[in-house]
Amino acid sequence: MKSTRLIAVLLAAALLAGCDSGISDELHSVLGPREAPKSRVFQADQRATYNAVKAAADEMGFRIVRGGPAEGELDALSRISEGDDPHSSHQVSMKVRLNPAADSGTEVVVSLTEMIEEPVTSEPSMSSPAGPDLATQTPLRDTPLYEVFFRNVQDSLSAPARK
């Protein structure tokens, strides 16, 4: 019995391995990574780039919650705003990682995640009160916020140093 299952699994694996790669590529794009980070390389050292990243996040209204230039990381949150539905809220999380670039400079990798919290809509009963609000997190893939962020980083790096 066990050998029959093993043979069936091996046959299925062989069949799937021989499938057209177009289907595999299509599935990969649909089921892509949970976070879809975007990256750019800036011609500046890591500390200067971190300071520019921090200034760009500040300019976009994000509050820094964690990270520093030595760590090469910055995590930030936008303000909480009203969602589309009554009693719901909306917030964006930003995660930035700085790495030395292969040729020179610093690679900035950023991912943005939208967080929406909606109240539970079921009526509470005497025996089972309504639970906590429901929150969903969705990676932002095609949003102009990435381009705004990278432009702000570049502008901050290009600005003359303050005395």
N, C-alpha and C positions, 0 to 999 in steps of 0.2 A: 504494500500500500504506500509506504513512504517512498519507495523508488519510483512509483508511478507519478507521484506529485513532483518529485525532483526532476523527472524527465519532462513533465509538462512545463515546469518553470523554466528549465533550460531551453526548451523549444520556443517558448514565448519570448525569452530574452534574445534568442537568435533571430527570431522574426522581427522583433523591434529594432535590433541592431542593423538589420538590412533595409529598414525603411528609408525613404527618400529624405535627405537632409533638409529639404525645403520645409517639410512638416515640422521637423525638429526646430528649425530656426524660427518658424512662425509661433510654435508653442513657447519657445524661449522668450520671444518678445512679449507675448501675452502674459506669461507667468514670470516675467523678468524679476530682477532682484527687488526685495521689499523696499529698499531705498534706492533711488536712482540719483546718485550724486553727480554733480557737474564739477569739472576741474579746469583750472587755468594756471599757467606758469607766469610769475611776475619776476622781473629782473631786479630783485632786491634780496637782502639777507632776511633770515627768518624773523628776527626781532622787528625790523622795519615793516615787514609784511604783516606780522601780527598786529602791530599798532595800526596799520591801515585797515586791516580786517575789523578790528575793534571800532575804529572810527566809522567804517561803513555800516556796521551793525547798529551803532548808536544813531547814525543819521537816518536809518530806516525805521527807527522806533523800537528796536529790540533791546531788551535788558539782559546783560551778561549774567549768567548764573554759575558758570564754571569755566576753568581753563586759565592758561597763562602762556607767555612767550616761551618759557623753558619747556613746557609740556608740548607745545605746538598744537594746542587744542583750544577751542572756544565753543561753548554751548550757550545759546541765548534763546529767549522767549519774547514773542511780541506781546502787546497788550491784549487783554481779554476783551473781546467785543461781542456785541449781540449777534447771535446767529440768524439764519433766515427764518427759522420757526420761532414762535413765541416761547420764551423761557429757555432758549438754547443759547450756548455760547460758542465762540470761535477763537482759536489761538494758533499761531504758527511757531513751531520749534525749528531752530537753526543749529546745525552741527557743522563745525568747520575744523578741518585737520590740515596742518601745514607740514609738508615734507620737503626735504632737499630735492631739487630737480636734477635730472640726469646731466644736462649740459651746464647749467648754473641757475642761480635764482632759487625761487621757492615755489613749489606746487601748492595751490590752495584747492582743497576738495571740500565742497559744501553740499549738504543735503537739507532740504526743507520738508517738514512734515506738518500737515494740517491736522489740528485736533478739534473735534466738534463734540460738545457734550449736550445731550438732550435729556430732559426729564423723563422718567418712566411714566407711561401714559395709562397704565392699568389703575383701576380704582382700588384704593386700599380697602381691605375688609377687616373686620374685627379679628379674624384669625390669622391673617397674613398681611402685615403692612407692606406698602410698596418699598422696594429695595432702593439702592443708591441710583443716581443718575447714570445713564449709559454714555460712555465716551468711545469715539472711534478715532483712529489715527490713520491718515492716508498720506503716503509720500506724494509730494508735489513734483510732477515730472515736467510738464510743459507750461511753465509760468514765467512771466517776464521778471519776476523777482530775482531770478538768478542773474539775468543781464544787468539789472539795476545794481545788485550787490557787487558784481565784478567791475562795473563802471565806477562805482563809488570807491572801491579798493584802488583802482588805477588812478583816479583823481586824487585820492589821499596820498598815494606814493609820489605823484607828480607835483603836489603842492610844495611850496618852499617851506623849509623847516621853521618852526616857531622858536623865538628866543625867549 
